[in-house]
Amino acid sequence: MFTRKLALQYGSAIGVLVVSLAAPPALAEVVADTPSATSLDEVIVTARRREENLQDVPAAVTAVSGQGLQDRQIYNASDLQVVIPSLSVGGANSVFSRNSANYSIRGIGQGLFGGGSVTSYFAEAPFGPTGPSMPFFDIGSVQVLKGPQGTLFGRATAGGAVLIGPNAPTADDFYGSVNGKFGNLDRSDLNLVLNVPIIEDALAFRLALNRTHRKGYVENTITGQHMDGDDSRSLRASLLFKPADWFKNTLFYNYYDFDSTTAARVTIGANLGLANLNRNAAAFTAVCGQAVQFGFSADVATCQAQRVQILADIRAALVTEVENSRRGGDNLRRMTTGTAYPNREYINRHDLVNTTEITLPSVGAFEFGVKNIFSFQQARNLVAGNYSATPFDLNASAFGTSSQSQWINGQLVGDTGKFNKTFTNEFQINGSVYDNALIWIAGYYYQNQPVSEGLRGSTNLNRTFGGVGTPNLGPISATPMALAGHNRETAYFGQFTADLGRVGLEGLKFTAGYRKTHTEVTNVSAAAVVSYPSGLVTPGAVSRSITKGSGPGYTFALDWKVNDDLLVYATRRRGYKPGGLNTIQGAAAVPGFVPQYESESVIDTEIGAKLDFFLGAARGRLNVAAYKDDYSNIQRGVNAITPAGQNIAFTANVAAATIKGFEAEGFLMFDRVSLIGTYSYTDAEYTKWTGSDPLGAAPAGTNIDLSNNPFANTPKHKLSVTAQYDVPMQEEYGALKGSVTASWQSRSWLSDQAQRYIEVYSNNPTVILAEGSMKDTVSEPGFLVMSARLDWTGVFGRENVDAGLFVKNLTDKTYAFAGALALQSLGVAQKLYAEPRTFGVELTYRFGAR
């Protein structure tokens, strides 16, 4: 529940808005006298699984059209955070892959290797883990639904949902376009769209192709690679079949292939006093005995001296890296790695989404329809890189949901493995009564992810501290070898909206919905055993595990359409995210490790208002929302080193929290000038977090209070402004417009344990830092980023030719979008920096009817 103070603040603000703007005579006169050219188009969204005006939805939703994506230079999931209030993209898993696209909405997102709390949907079907990494091409709209969506959008939407709507075929006209962007960093993005009607108004085919290439912007001074590159190929084919008004079937097929350099970590801190970095010869007596036994070393003393020297070399390299980073500037665009891992990332995925919609015959005042959404996805991926930012493998990993890697002759041999497959099907029955006096939907959802067998290698082959803990100086497997299993989910749901105006309560509507989800996760695996002297990973003892769970989600909303231009509402929702299994071997002795973790939930209260208005000759819109979330049994990722030297991460239920916030977004449209603005305030605080010390500094076996730690990837303030100007120009020369977007955010913490890092390491004489303080090491101070575009439509009167100039990160600001903090386990703190200034030209040629 809201505190009394918050309720008074937010309620008073919205109350004043209602009283002052509820259709006074002056406003009505302005509306009547205003030319229709300044009126606002309806923005159609599907936040309640039906098409309706954004301004009629009693919840906070941000929608960006396909044209808006281009105007504001939103080319991928990461770019969305520039213009969406309360949305952050990056965070924990981005330290391994820029393609992780970890969404966080209102502070609720994804922890390290934990399941996501914000799910992205493509053509109404949930995307798999690598799906959001696809570039935005031939997209009709992107909708961001804020707050729990646990009634109509399933289990993993406790924080919200991102709905990506591709352009579907149209059966009326033949048309298409060719588009290219060319710029610095060898950038070349190519797009082709082709729409072909096969049978007029009944059957159509659409093809969209994308080729994206950008050279990496962080130089690897050892291998010569340019890290953080972008090189992908995408294809989308779609088919529309509509033989009658009452039947429609739409089929989408996606292909995505990514092959480029891995994310670049730049070392900004080191813990030179870490015990594992200072092991003496005696610590290697046992492993060196094995090394001699298997023929890797001539004698124990030589082996011990070799390993002590490797650790000394790593410490010296860390000092060098931190000193380079301390100089700033271009030094933050350089790094070093070893050469045993290729520093490459591979993704290959195929998606199929088929939607069938049937309008059934009306029965008196009752109207019915059915809808079925089937999806099949298969994906495989491998990320293989040295993440230590030193010439030695302080932390090198080859991992992926399907990967199967081996260590052969001192080199990693990676394999993307078999495809991981996901099947989903959602069946809906929907209808209305008495001309929308009651609108309802009910349905059943099924999802299954069978486990792909993987006996050719390890899904996480991890080499730490130069391999000094193994006989052959090689890696060990952090995960067992999969044999069988599944991740299965079923759910039934229903929701209705009743128009209370039919019983005398004019403008009032009530919405209620409920969803019950059941999950089952099973795993059959074999221990991944490294065999010596070959060093190959082979299957060992077989183990079985299973976890089941269930939980509810609900929605209650009351909204009042005060007049045609103003809606006020209050919403109460519950979001549910199921538990799962930690399939990690050798972790039983790690403090706090649990083989299973439980579900988490969010109970959300939101009040808001949506207003369309006139300001003189200008037309405007302002949508505001205030909310409070009670977040319980929170799943968080824990990073640790096992006694065998494995660098692992597991998920545990560790805390409870309260999140309060406010959001505002709106725009003003003048004759030639348009202004778009967004703002969000997010106050996230843990109310309970007592557990073992994640940094291992407290006495063994004791629990400490960790509730003073911040929420990672959750800036308290975010603000964006876009200004667009239509340049006066004679019509025969085309149309010219320019736009500038400025986005600012306050400090963002890079870890959920940031305050604990400050407490433990701020005055530690063995810790060296590139930045001024531990606070700046474990966070990114606030920053402002700007971008600009100039678009010329219909160049010299040629209606089918457009040209444009663009620049992103106009001021060439250096800022981090994620961090990898492991001073307690690997002795290193790192940041991942965003793209420098990029600029270029865009050309478009359109053909056919449009």
C-alpha positions in Angstrom: 0.0 0.0 0.0 1.0 3.6 -0.5 2.2 5.5 2.5 -0.1 8.3 3.6 2.4 10.9 2.4 2.8 9.4 -1.0 -1.0 9.0 -1.4 -1.5 12.7 -0.5 1.2 13.8 -2.9 0.2 11.7 -5.9 -3.5 11.9 -5.3 -3.5 15.7 -4.9 -1.5 16.1 -8.1 -3.8 14.0 -10.1 -6.9 15.5 -8.4 -5.8 19.0 -9.4 -5.2 17.8 -12.9 -8.8 16.4 -13.1 -10.5 19.4 -11.6 -8.6 22.0 -13.7 -8.8 20.1 -17.0 -12.2 18.4 -17.0 -13.5 20.2 -20.2 -13.9 23.8 -19.1 -15.8 26.0 -21.6 -12.6 27.7 -22.7 -11.0 24.4 -23.6 -14.1 23.3 -25.5 -14.0 26.5 -27.6 -10.3 26.0 -28.4 -11.0 22.5 -29.5 -13.8 23.6 -31.8 -11.8 26.4 -33.4 -8.5 24.5 -33.8 -7.7 23.3 -37.4 -7.9 19.5 -37.7 -4.3 19.3 -38.9 -3.1 19.7 -35.3 -5.3 16.9 -34.0 -3.7 13.8 -32.5 -3.7 10.4 -34.2 -4.8 7.5 -32.2 -2.0 5.3 -31.0 -3.2 1.7 -31.1 -1.7 -0.7 -28.6 -2.4 -4.3 -27.5 -1.6 -4.1 -23.9 -4.8 -6.0 -23.0 -4.5 -8.5 -25.9 -6.9 -6.5 -28.0 -6.5 -3.4 -30.2 -7.4 -0.2 -28.4 -6.4 3.5 -28.1 -3.4 4.0 -25.8 -5.3 6.7 -24.0 -8.0 4.3 -23.0 -5.7 1.8 -21.3 -5.7 2.0 -17.4 -1.9 1.3 -17.1 1.4 2.9 -18.0 2.3 2.0 -21.5 4.9 3.6 -23.9 4.4 2.9 -27.6 6.9 3.9 -30.4 5.9 3.6 -34.0 8.1 2.3 -36.7 8.7 5.9 -37.9 9.4 6.9 -34.4 12.0 4.2 -34.0 13.8 5.7 -37.0 13.4 9.3 -36.0 14.8 8.7 -32.6 17.6 6.3 -33.8 16.3 3.2 -32.0 17.9 0.4 -33.9 18.0 -2.4 -31.3 16.7 -3.3 -27.8 19.5 -1.4 -26.1 18.5 1.9 -27.7 15.0 1.7 -26.2 16.3 2.9 -22.8 17.0 6.3 -24.3 13.4 7.1 -24.8 11.4 4.8 -22.4 10.9 6.0 -18.8 11.8 3.5 -16.1 13.4 1.2 -18.6 17.1 0.1 -18.4 18.8 -2.3 -20.8 22.1 -3.9 -19.9 23.1 -5.0 -16.4 24.4 -8.4 -15.1 24.3 -10.7 -18.1 25.5 -8.0 -20.5 29.0 -8.4 -19.0 29.2 -11.6 -21.0 27.2 -10.7 -24.1 25.9 -7.5 -25.6 23.2 -9.6 -27.1 21.7 -10.5 -23.7 19.3 -7.5 -23.9 18.5 -7.7 -20.2 15.4 -5.5 -19.6 14.8 -3.9 -16.3 11.5 -1.9 -15.7 11.0 0.0 -12.5 14.0 -1.7 -10.9 12.7 -5.2 -11.6 14.8 -7.1 -14.2 17.4 -9.9 -14.3 20.2 -10.8 -12.0 23.3 -12.6 -12.9 22.3 -15.8 -14.7 18.8 -15.5 -13.1 15.7 -15.8 -15.1 14.3 -12.5 -16.5 11.4 -10.6 -14.9 10.7 -8.7 -18.2 9.7 -10.8 -21.2 9.9 -9.6 -24.8 7.2 -10.7 -27.2 7.5 -10.9 -31.0 4.2 -11.0 -33.0 2.5 -11.9 -29.6 4.7 -14.9 -28.9 7.4 -14.8 -26.1 10.9 -14.6 -27.4 13.7 -16.9 -26.1 16.8 -15.7 -24.4 18.7 -14.6 -27.6 15.6 -13.3 -29.4 15.7 -9.6 -28.2 19.2 -9.3 -29.6 17.8 -9.1 -33.2 18.1 -5.7 -34.7 14.9 -3.7 -35.2 14.1 -3.8 -38.9 10.7 -3.6 -40.7 9.0 -3.1 -37.3 5.6 -1.5 -37.0 5.7 -0.6 -33.3 7.3 -1.4 -30.0 5.2 -1.2 -26.8 6.7 -1.2 -23.3 4.2 -2.3 -20.6 5.3 -1.2 -17.2 4.4 -3.0 -14.0 3.4 -6.7 -13.5 1.6 -8.2 -16.5 0.9 -11.5 -14.9 -2.7 -11.9 -16.1 -2.5 -11.8 -19.8 1.3 -12.1 -20.5 2.4 -15.0 -18.4 4.9 -15.8 -15.7 8.1 -13.9 -16.3 6.5 -10.4 -16.6 6.7 -9.3 -12.9 8.5 -6.2 -14.1 6.7 -5.7 -17.4 6.7 -6.8 -21.0 8.2 -5.5 -24.3 5.9 -6.2 -27.3 7.7 -6.0 -30.7 5.2 -5.8 -33.6 6.6 -6.6 -37.0 5.0 -5.2 -40.1 2.6 -7.9 -41.6 1.9 -8.4 -45.3 -0.9 -6.4 -46.9 -2.9 -7.9 -49.8 -3.7 -4.7 -51.6 -0.5 -3.2 -53.1 2.9 -4.3 -54.4 5.6 -2.2 -52.9 9.0 -2.3 -51.2 12.2 -0.4 -50.3 15.9 -0.6 -50.1 17.7 1.1 -47.3 21.3 1.5 -46.3 23.2 3.2 -43.5 26.9 3.8 -43.9 29.3 5.4 -41.4 32.4 5.3 -39.3 33.6 2.1 -37.6 33.1 0.5 -41.0 29.4 0.6 -40.4 27.1 -0.8 -43.2 23.5 -1.6 -42.4 21.5 -2.9 -45.4 17.7 -3.5 -45.4 15.4 -4.8 -48.1 11.6 -4.9 -47.8 9.3 -6.5 -50.4 5.5 -6.8 -50.1 3.8 -8.9 -52.8 0.0 -9.4 -53.0 -0.7 -12.9 -54.5 -4.5 -12.9 -54.4 -6.0 -9.4 -54.1 -7.3 -8.8 -50.6 -6.8 -12.5 -49.7 -3.2 -13.6 -49.9 0.1 -11.7 -49.6 3.8 -12.4 -49.0 6.3 -10.1 -47.3 10.1 -10.4 -47.2 12.5 -8.3 -45.1 16.3 -8.7 -45.1 18.8 -7.1 -42.8 22.6 -7.1 -42.8 24.3 -5.3 -40.0 28.1 -4.7 -39.7 30.0 -2.5 -37.3 33.7 -2.9 -36.4 34.3 -3.2 -32.6 35.4 0.0 -30.8 37.7 -1.5 -28.1 41.1 -2.6 -29.4 42.6 -5.8 -28.1 46.3 -5.0 -28.1 47.4 -8.6 -27.8 45.3 -10.3 -30.5 44.6 -7.2 -32.7 40.9 -7.8 -32.5 38.3 -5.0 -32.3 36.1 -6.1 -29.4 32.4 -5.3 -29.1 31.7 -5.7 -32.8 28.4 -6.2 -34.4 28.0 -8.5 -37.4 24.7 -10.1 -38.1 22.4 -11.4 -40.9 18.6 -11.5 -40.5 15.7 -12.6 -42.6 12.0 -12.4 -42.0 9.4 -13.9 -44.3 5.7 -13.6 -43.6 2.5 -14.8 -45.2 -1.1 -13.4 -44.8 -4.1 -15.5 -45.7 -7.5 -13.8 -45.4 -10.0 -15.5 -47.6 -13.0 -13.9 -45.7 -13.6 -11.1 -43.3 -14.1 -13.7 -40.5 -10.9 -15.6 -41.0 -7.3 -14.4 -40.9 -4.0 -16.4 -40.6 -0.6 -14.8 -40.3 2.7 -16.7 -40.5 6.1 -15.2 -39.5 9.5 -16.9 -40.0 12.6 -15.3 -38.6 16.2 -16.2 -39.2 19.1 -14.6 -37.2 22.8 -15.3 -37.4 25.4 -13.3 -35.3 29.1 -13.8 -35.5 31.4 -11.2 -34.0 33.8 -10.3 -31.2 32.7 -10.6 -27.6 31.9 -7.8 -25.1 35.0 -5.9 -24.0 35.7 -5.6 -20.3 38.1 -2.9 -19.2 39.9 -3.4 -15.9 39.3 -0.5 -13.5 40.3 -2.1 -10.2 42.2 -5.0 -8.7 42.5 -6.8 -5.4 46.1 -7.7 -5.3 45.8 -9.2 -1.8 43.3 -11.9 -2.9 44.3 -15.2 -1.4 43.9 -17.1 -4.7 46.2 -14.7 -6.4 48.9 -15.2 -3.7 49.1 -18.9 -3.4 52.6 -20.2 -2.5 54.4 -23.3 -3.7 52.9 -25.5 -1.0 49.4 -24.8 -2.2 50.2 -26.6 -5.4 51.8 -29.7 -4.0 48.8 -32.0 -4.7 47.9 -30.7 -8.2 51.6 -30.7 -9.2 51.8 -34.3 -8.1 49.0 -35.0 -10.6 50.8 -33.0 -13.2 53.9 -35.1 -12.8 51.8 -38.3 -12.8 50.1 -37.4 -16.1 53.3 -36.2 -17.8 52.6 -32.5 -17.8 55.6 -31.6 -15.7 59.1 -33.1 -15.1 58.9 -32.7 -11.3 56.9 -31.2 -8.5 59.3 -28.3 -7.7 59.4 -27.1 -11.4 55.6 -27.3 -11.5 55.2 -25.3 -8.3 57.6 -22.6 -9.5 55.7 -22.4 -12.8 52.3 -21.8 -11.1 53.7 -19.3 -8.6 55.1 -17.4 -11.5 51.8 -17.4 -13.4 50.1 -15.8 -10.4 52.9 -13.2 -10.1 52.5 -12.4 -13.9 48.7 -12.0 -13.4 49.2 -9.6 -10.5 51.7 -7.5 -12.5 49.4 -7.5 -15.5 46.5 -6.2 -13.3 48.6 -3.4 -12.1 49.4 -2.4 -15.7 45.8 -2.6 -16.7 44.6 -0.4 -13.8 47.3 2.1 -14.5 46.3 2.3 -18.2 42.7 2.8 -17.3 43.6 5.5 -14.8 44.9 7.6 -17.6 41.3 7.6 -19.1 40.6 8.8 -22.6 41.4 6.4 -25.4 42.9 4.0 -22.8 39.3 3.0 -21.9 39.0 1.8 -25.5 41.9 -0.7 -25.2 42.2 -4.0 -23.4 44.3 -7.2 -23.4 43.4 -10.9 -23.4 45.0 -14.3 -23.7 44.9 -16.2 -27.0 43.6 -19.6 -26.0 40.0 -18.5 -26.2 38.9 -16.9 -29.5 36.9 -13.9 -28.1 34.0 -14.7 -30.4 30.2 -14.9 -30.0 28.0 -16.9 -32.2 24.2 -17.0 -32.3 22.0 -18.9 -34.7 18.2 -19.0 -34.3 15.0 -19.7 -36.2 11.5 -18.6 -35.1 8.1 -19.5 -36.4 5.0 -17.7 -35.2 1.5 -18.6 -36.6 -1.6 -16.7 -35.6 -5.1 -17.7 -36.5 -8.0 -15.4 -35.8 -11.7 -16.4 -36.4 -14.7 -14.2 -35.8 -17.7 -16.4 -34.9 -21.3 -15.6 -35.8 -23.0 -13.3 -33.3 -25.7 -14.7 -31.0 -28.1 -11.9 -30.3 -26.2 -9.3 -28.3 -23.2 -11.7 -27.8 -20.1 -11.5 -30.1 -17.4 -14.2 -30.0 -14.0 -14.8 -31.5 -11.2 -17.3 -31.1 -7.5 -16.8 -31.6 -4.6 -19.2 -31.5 -0.9 -18.2 -31.3 1.6 -21.0 -32.0 5.4 -20.5 -31.9 8.4 -22.7 -32.4 11.9 -21.4 -31.7 15.2 -23.1 -32.0 18.5 -21.4 -31.1 22.1 -22.3 -30.4 24.8 -20.0 -29.2 28.4 -19.9 -27.9 30.3 -17.1 -26.2 34.0 -17.9 -25.9 36.2 -15.2 -24.5 38.9 -14.2 -22.0 37.1 -11.8 -19.6 40.1 -11.0 -17.4 41.4 -8.1 -19.5 44.9 -9.4 -18.9 47.2 -11.5 -21.3 46.5 -14.4 -18.9 43.4 -16.4 -18.4 42.4 -15.0 -15.1 38.8 -15.6 -16.2 38.2 -17.3 -19.5 34.9 -19.0 -20.3 33.2 -20.8 -23.2 29.5 -21.0 -22.5 26.1 -21.0 -24.1 22.7 -22.6 -23.6 23.6 -25.3 -26.2 27.4 -25.1 -26.5 29.7 -28.1 -26.2 33.3 -27.1 -25.8 36.5 -29.0 -25.3 40.2 -28.1 -24.4 42.6 -29.7 -26.9 46.3 -29.1 -27.1 46.2 -26.0 -25.0 43.4 -24.3 -27.0 39.6 -24.1 -26.8 37.7 -25.9 -29.4 34.1 -24.5 -29.2 30.9 -25.9 -30.7 27.5 -24.3 -30.6 26.0 -27.8 -30.1 22.5 -28.8 -30.8 19.6 -26.4 -31.1 17.6 -25.7 -27.9 13.9 -25.8 -28.9 10.9 -24.0 -27.4 7.3 -24.7 -28.2 4.5 -22.4 -27.1 0.8 -22.3 -27.9 -1.8 -19.9 -26.6 -5.5 -20.4 -27.2 -7.9 -17.5 -26.6 -11.6 -17.1 -26.6 -12.8 -13.5 -26.6 -16.0 -11.7 -26.9 -18.3 -8.8 -26.0 -21.8 -8.3 -24.8 -24.3 -5.5 -25.7 -22.0 -3.4 -27.8 -19.0 -3.6 -25.5 -20.9 -3.2 -22.3 -18.7 -6.2 -21.2 -15.5 -7.2 -23.0 -13.8 -10.4 -22.0 -11.0 -12.8 -22.8 -10.2 -16.3 -21.5 -7.5 -18.7 -22.6 -4.9 -21.4 -22.0 -1.2 -21.2 -22.4 1.3 -24.0 -22.9 5.1 -23.9 -23.1 7.7 -26.6 -23.3 11.5 -26.4 -23.5 13.0 -29.9 -23.9 16.6 -30.3 -22.8 19.0 -31.0 -25.7 21.4 -33.8 -25.1 25.0 -32.6 -24.8 27.7 -35.2 -24.4 30.3 -33.8 -26.7 31.6 -31.2 -24.3 30.8 -28.7 -21.6 28.3 -25.9 -21.7 30.5 -23.8 -19.5 34.3 -24.5 -19.8 35.9 -22.2 -17.4 39.7 -21.4 -17.0 40.6 -19.3 -14.0 43.9 -18.0 -12.6 45.7 -19.2 -15.7 44.6 -22.8 -15.0 47.0 -23.2 -12.0 44.5 -25.4 -10.2 44.4 -28.1 -12.8 47.2 -30.7 -13.8 47.3 -29.5 -17.4 46.9 -25.7 -16.7 43.5 -26.1 -18.5 39.9 -25.4 -17.7 37.3 -27.3 -15.8 33.5 -27.5 -16.4 31.2 -25.5 -14.2 28.2 -27.3 -15.4 27.2 -31.0 -15.9 26.5 -32.6 -19.2 22.8 -32.6 -20.1 21.1 -35.8 -20.9 17.3 -35.1 -20.7 14.7 -33.0 -19.0 12.3 -30.1 -19.7 11.1 -26.7 -18.6 7.3 -26.8 -18.9 4.7 -24.2 -18.1 0.9 -24.3 -18.3 -1.6 -21.6 -17.4 -5.2 -20.6 -17.6 -6.3 -17.0 -17.5 -9.3 -14.7 -17.9 -10.0 -11.0 -17.8 -13.0 -8.8 -18.4 -13.8 -5.1 -18.6 -17.3 -3.9 -17.7 -18.6 -0.5 -18.8 -20.4 0.8 -15.7 -21.8 3.7 -17.7 -24.5 1.2 -18.7 -25.8 1.2 -15.1 -25.6 5.0 -14.6 -21.9 5.5 -13.7 -21.0 7.5 -16.7 -17.4 7.1 -18.0 -16.5 4.5 -15.4 -15.1 1.1 -16.3 -14.0 -1.9 -14.1 -11.4 -4.5 -15.2 -10.6 -7.7 -13.4 -8.4 -10.7 -14.4 -6.8 -13.8 -13.0 -4.1 -16.2 -14.1 -2.9 -19.5 -12.5 0.5 -20.8 -13.7 1.9 -24.2 -13.1 5.6 -25.0 -13.8 7.7 -28.1 -13.8 11.5 -28.2 -14.4 13.3 -31.5 -14.6 16.9 -32.2 -15.3 18.9 -35.4 -15.9 22.6 -34.8 -16.3 26.0 -36.5 -16.0 28.8 -35.0 -14.1 31.3 -33.3 -16.4 34.6 -35.0 -15.6 37.9 -33.8 -17.0 40.0 -36.9 -17.9 43.7 -36.7 -17.8 46.1 -36.8 -19.6 43.7 -36.0 -22.5 42.1 -33.1 -20.8 38.8 -33.9 -22.4 35.5 -33.5 -20.6 33.7 -36.8 -20.3 30.4 -37.9 -18.7 30.5 -39.2 -15.1 27.8 -40.1 -12.5 24.2 -39.4 -13.5 21.9 -37.3 -11.3 18.3 -36.3 -11.5 16.5 -33.2 -10.2 13.0 -31.8 -10.4 11.1 -28.8 -9.1 7.5 -27.9 -9.4 5.6 -24.7 -8.6 2.5 -22.7 -9.1 1.4 -19.2 -8.5 -1.3 -16.7 -9.2 -1.4 -13.4 -11.0 -4.2 -10.9 -11.0 -5.3 -7.5 -12.2 -7.9 -5.1 -10.8 -8.4 -1.7 -12.4 -10.9 1.1 -12.2 -10.8 3.9 -14.8 -12.9 7.0 -15.3 -13.1 8.7 -18.7 -13.7 12.2 -17.4 -14.2 13.5 -20.9 -12.9 12.7 -24.4 -9.5 14.0 -23.5 -8.9 12.8 -19.9 -8.7 9.4 -18.3 -7.8 8.7 -14.7 -7.3 5.3 -13.3 -6.1 3.1 -10.4 -4.7 -0.4 -10.8 -3.8 -3.3 -8.5 -1.8 -6.2 -9.9 0.2 -9.2 -8.9 3.1 -10.6 -10.9 4.6 -14.1 -10.4 7.9 -15.5 -11.5 8.6 -19.3 -10.9 11.6 -20.9 -9.3 14.1 -23.2 -10.9 17.2 -25.3 -10.7 20.8 -24.4 -10.2 22.5 -27.0 -12.4 26.1 -26.3 -11.3 28.5 -28.9 -10.2 31.0 -28.7 -7.4 29.1 -25.8 -5.7 27.8 -27.6 -2.6 30.5 -26.2 -0.4 29.9 -22.6 -1.5 28.2 -20.5 1.2 24.6 -19.9 0.4 24.4 -22.3 -2.5 21.0 -23.9 -3.1 20.2 -26.6 -5.7 16.8 -25.1 -6.2 15.3 -21.6 -5.8 11.8 -20.6 -5.2 9.3 -18.3 -7.0 9.2 -14.5 -6.5 6.3 -12.1 -6.6 5.4 -8.4 -7.1 2.3 -6.7 -5.9 1.8 -3.4 -7.6 -0.4 -0.4 -7.0 -0.6 2.2 -9.7 -2.6 5.4 -10.1 -2.4 7.6 -13.2 -3.9 10.0 -15.7 -3.8 10.4 -19.4 -4.6 13.8 -21.0 -4.8 15.2 -24.5 -4.9 19.0 -24.5 -4.4 22.2 -26.5 -1.9 24.9 -25.6 -2.7 27.8 -27.8 -2.4 26.4 -31.3 -0.4 23.5 -30.2 -1.8 20.0 -29.5 -0.3 18.1 -26.6 -0.4 14.9 -24.6 0.6 14.2 -21.0 0.5 10.8 -19.4 1.6 10.4 -15.7 1.7 7.4 -13.4 2.7 6.9 -9.7 3.3 3.4 -8.3 4.4 1.3 -5.4 5.6 -2.2 -5.7 6.0 -4.8 -2.9 8.7 -7.1 -4.1 9.1 -10.4 -2.2 11.3 -13.5 -2.2 13.6 -11.8 -4.7 15.7 -14.0 -6.9 19.3 -12.7 -7.1 22.5 -14.0 -8.7 25.4 -14.9 -6.5 28.9 -15.1 -8.0 31.6 -17.3 -6.3 34.7 -19.5 -6.8 34.3 -23.1 -5.8 37.0 -25.0 -3.9 38.0 -26.6 -7.2 38.6 -23.1 -8.8 35.4 -22.9 -10.8 34.0 -19.4 -11.4 30.2 -19.9 -10.9 27.0 -18.0 -10.5 23.8 -19.3 -9.1 20.4 -18.0 -8.2 19.0 -17.7 -4.7 16.0 -16.1 -3.0 17.6 -13.5 -0.8 15.5 -10.4 -0.1 12.3 -8.3 -0.1 12.0 -4.7 -1.2 9.7 -1.8 -1.8 9.9 0.2 -5.0 8.1 3.6 -5.4 8.2 5.8 -8.4 6.7 8.3 -10.7 6.6 8.5 -14.6 5.6 11.2 -17.0 5.7 11.3 -20.8 4.2 13.6 -23.3 4.6 15.8 -26.3 3.7 19.1 -27.9 3.0 19.6 -31.6 3.3 23.1 -33.0 3.1 24.0 -36.7 6.7 23.0 -37.4 8.1 22.1 -34.1 7.5 18.9 -32.1 8.7 18.3 -28.5 8.7 14.8 -26.9 9.7 14.4 -23.2 9.9 11.6 -20.7 10.8 11.5 -17.0 11.0 8.7 -14.4 11.8 8.6 -10.7 12.5 5.2 -9.2 13.1 4.8 -5.5 14.0 1.1 -4.9 15.0 0.0 -1.4 15.5 -3.4 0.2 13.3 -3.9 3.3 14.8 -7.2 4.2 18.1 -8.9 3.1 19.8 -11.0 5.7 22.2 -13.7 4.5 25.8 -14.9 4.1 28.3 -12.3 3.1 28.5 -12.3 -0.7 32.1 -11.0 -0.4 33.2 -13.6 2.2 34.5 -10.9 4.5 32.3 -11.8 7.5 33.1 -14.8 9.7 32.2 -18.1 8.2 28.7 -19.3 9.1 27.3 -15.9 10.1 24.6 -13.9 8.4 24.8 -10.1 8.0 22.3 -7.4 7.1 22.7 -6.5 3.4 19.5 -4.4 3.1 21.5 -1.1 2.6 22.6 -2.3 -0.9 21.2 -0.6 -3.9 19.3 -2.0 -6.9 21.6 -2.6 -9.8 20.9 -1.0 -13.2 18.2 1.3 -11.7 19.0 5.0 -11.9 16.8 7.1 -9.6 16.2 9.7 -12.3 15.9 9.4 -16.1 15.0 12.2 -18.4 14.8 12.4 -22.2 13.8 15.2 -24.6 13.5 15.1 -28.4 13.0 18.2 -30.4 12.0 18.0 -34.1 11.8 20.8 -36.6 10.3 20.8 -40.1 12.4 23.1 -42.2 10.5 25.4 -44.5 11.1 24.2 -48.0 9.4 24.5 -51.4 7.3 21.4 -52.0 9.1 20.5 -55.3 12.3 20.0 -53.4 10.9 17.5 -50.9 10.6 17.9 -47.1 13.4 18.4 -44.7 13.3 17.8 -40.9 15.9 17.8 -38.2 15.8 16.2 -34.7 17.9 16.2 -31.6 17.5 13.8 -28.7 19.1 14.3 -25.3 19.0 11.6 -22.6 20.2 12.0 -19.0 20.2 9.6 -16.1 21.5 9.8 -12.6 24.0 7.4 -11.0 23.5 3.7 -11.8 24.9 1.0 -9.6 26.6 -1.9 -11.3 25.9 -4.6 -8.7 23.3 -5.5 -6.1 26.2 -5.8 -3.6 27.7 -2.4 -4.4 27.4 -1.0 -0.9 29.0 -4.1 0.5 32.0 -3.6 -1.9 32.3 -0.1 -0.6 32.3 -1.3 3.0 34.8 -4.0 2.5 37.3 -2.6 0.0 37.3 1.2 0.4 40.2 1.3 2.8 41.9 -1.9 1.7 45.6 -1.2 1.0 45.9 -4.1 -1.4 43.1 -2.8 -3.7 44.1 -0.5 -6.5 41.6 1.6 -8.4 41.6 3.5 -11.7 38.8 5.7 -10.6 38.7 8.1 -7.7 36.8 6.0 -5.2 35.2 2.6 -4.6 31.9 4.3 -5.1 32.7 5.3 -8.7 34.2 1.8 -9.3 31.0 0.0 -8.4 28.7 2.5 -10.1 28.5 4.8 -13.1 28.0 8.5 -12.3 25.2 10.3 -14.1 25.7 11.2 -17.7 24.1 13.0 -20.6 24.0 11.5 -24.1 22.8 13.2 -27.3 22.0 12.2 -30.8 20.8 14.0 -33.9 19.3 13.4 -37.3 18.6 15.3 -40.5 16.1 13.7 -42.9 15.4 14.8 -46.5 12.2 13.0 -47.8 11.5 13.1 -51.5 15.0 14.4 -52.5 14.6 17.1 -55.2 10.9 16.1 -55.6 11.6 12.4 -56.2 9.0 10.9 -54.0 10.7 7.5 -53.8 14.1 8.7 -52.7 15.0 9.8 -49.1 18.4 10.7 -47.6 19.5 11.4 -44.1 22.5 12.2 -41.9 22.8 10.8 -38.4 25.1 11.0 -35.4 24.8 9.1 -32.1 26.6 10.0 -28.9 27.1 13.5 -30.3 29.6 14.7 -27.6 31.6 11.4 -27.7 30.7 10.7 -24.1 32.6 7.8 -22.4 30.3 6.0 -20.1 29.8 2.4 -18.9 26.6 0.5 -19.5 27.5 -2.5 -17.3 30.1 -3.7 -14.8 31.7 -7.0 -13.7 32.7 -6.8 -10.1 34.6 -9.8 -8.8 37.2 -8.4 -6.3 36.3 -11.1 -3.8 36.5 -14.1 -6.3 38.8 -13.2 -9.2 40.4 -10.1 -7.8 39.2 -7.8 -10.5 36.6 -5.0 -11.2 35.7 -4.1 -14.7 33.4 -1.9 -16.8 32.0 -2.2 -20.2 31.8 1.0 -22.1 29.2 2.1 -24.6 29.8 3.1 -28.2 31.8 6.2 -28.9 30.4 8.9 -31.3 29.1 7.2 -34.5 27.9 9.1 -37.6 27.0 8.4 -41.1 24.5 8.7 -44.0 21.3 6.9 -44.7 19.7 6.4 -48.1 16.3 4.9 -48.9 14.7 4.0 -52.3 11.1 3.1 -52.3 9.3 1.4 -55.2 5.8 0.2 -56.0 2.5 1.7 -54.8 3.9 3.2 -51.6 
